[in-house]
């Protein structure tokens, strides 16, 4: 009889913000393999879509373990922004 192990994921839980399909995000290439984005500080940029997602090392690890059927729990510090409400719905 095998005993299932419980894994503790301790660390970061963050909110990822992805900005999509703006011409302002065109890469600037100084050399063929050295490209970067240059955005003016404080500039207002038009976005076609914004996606919010959960992330962070501990949160991602806990989700991976859960998908594999492993016993797990997540221990993170949540700030005073919208993220605690989002995680409350997920867990």
C-alpha positions as CSV (number, residue, x, y, z in Angstrom):
1,X,0.0,0.0,0.0
2,X,1.5,3.4,-1.1
3,X,1.2,6.4,1.1
4,X,0.4,9.7,-0.7
5,X,2.7,12.5,0.2
6,X,1.6,16.1,0.9
7,X,3.6,18.8,-0.7
8,X,3.7,22.4,0.7
9,X,4.2,25.2,-1.9
10,X,5.6,28.2,0.1
11,X,6.4,31.4,-1.6
12,X,5.0,33.9,-4.1
13,X,1.5,34.3,-5.4
14,X,1.2,37.3,-7.8
15,X,-1.2,38.7,-10.3
16,X,0.2,38.5,-13.9
17,X,-1.0,41.2,-16.3
18,X,-0.7,40.6,-20.0
19,X,-1.1,43.5,-22.5
20,X,-2.0,42.3,-26.0
21,X,-1.9,43.5,-29.6
22,X,-0.7,47.1,-29.3
23,X,1.5,48.6,-32.0
24,X,3.4,50.4,-29.2
25,X,4.9,47.0,-28.2
26,X,6.9,46.6,-31.4
27,X,10.4,45.4,-30.6
28,X,13.4,47.6,-31.2
29,X,16.3,45.5,-32.4
30,X,19.8,46.8,-32.0
31,X,21.3,43.5,-33.3
32,X,19.5,40.5,-34.7
33,X,19.2,38.7,-31.3
34,X,19.2,41.8,-29.0
35,X,15.6,43.2,-29.1
36,X,13.8,45.1,-26.4
37,X,10.7,47.2,-25.9
38,X,10.9,50.9,-25.3
39,X,7.9,52.5,-23.8
40,X,7.7,56.2,-22.8
41,X,7.4,56.5,-19.0
42,X,3.9,57.8,-18.3
43,X,2.7,57.5,-21.9
44,X,-0.9,56.4,-22.5
45,X,-1.0,53.4,-24.8
46,X,-4.0,51.8,-26.5
47,X,-4.4,48.1,-25.8
48,X,-6.7,45.7,-27.6
49,X,-6.9,43.3,-24.7
50,X,-5.7,43.0,-21.1
51,X,-5.6,39.5,-19.4
52,X,-5.2,39.1,-15.7
53,X,-4.0,35.7,-14.4
54,X,-2.6,34.3,-11.2
55,X,1.0,33.3,-11.0
56,X,4.1,33.2,-8.9
57,X,6.4,30.3,-8.1
58,X,4.4,28.8,-5.2
59,X,1.0,29.3,-6.8
60,X,2.2,27.7,-10.1
61,X,3.8,24.8,-8.3
62,X,0.6,24.1,-6.2
63,X,-1.5,24.1,-9.4
64,X,0.9,21.6,-11.1
65,X,0.8,19.3,-8.0
66,X,-3.0,19.5,-7.9
67,X,-3.3,18.6,-11.6
68,X,-1.1,15.5,-10.9
69,X,-3.4,14.4,-8.0
70,X,-0.7,15.0,-5.3
71,X,-1.7,16.2,-1.9
72,X,-0.8,19.8,-1.6
73,X,-1.3,23.1,0.2
74,X,-0.3,26.6,-0.6
75,X,1.2,29.1,2.0
76,X,1.6,32.6,0.6
77,X,1.3,36.2,1.8
78,X,-1.5,38.1,0.0
79,X,-1.5,41.9,-0.3
80,X,-4.3,44.3,0.3
81,X,-5.3,44.6,-3.4
82,X,-7.8,42.6,-5.5
83,X,-5.7,39.5,-5.6
84,X,-6.9,38.0,-2.3
85,X,-10.5,38.1,-3.6
86,X,-9.4,36.4,-6.8
87,X,-7.5,33.6,-4.9
88,X,-10.5,33.2,-2.6
89,X,-12.6,32.2,-5.6
90,X,-9.9,29.8,-7.0
91,X,-9.1,27.9,-3.8
